[in-house]
Amino acid sequence: MGWIIALIVGGVAGWLASMVMNRDASMGIFWNIVVGCVGSVVGNLIANQFGIAGSVQEFSITGLIVAVVGAVVLLGVINLIQRGRVR
């Protein structure tokens, strides 16, 4: 059940991050899930440095926020690599 929740939260986090970074038109549901799940890992690494615990294995608002922040950071890095600038 934890994997299903992780995929759903990852999809929502990836979708929210793509909306924030104005990349929603270029990403489908699959890439939203991938960006959200990878962004969740990035967000957890960042959050652990500040002592904030967020997990997507069970749903929590903190975990969703950490995943969205991580996905936004990930999309920002991808924008820098692809275009040489952050939108």
Buried (B, 14 or more C-beta within 10 A) or exposed (E): EEEEBBBBBBBBBBBBBBBBBEBEEEBEEEBBBBBBBBBBBBBBEBBEEEEBEBBBEEEBEEBBBBBBBBBBBBBBEBBEEEEEEEE
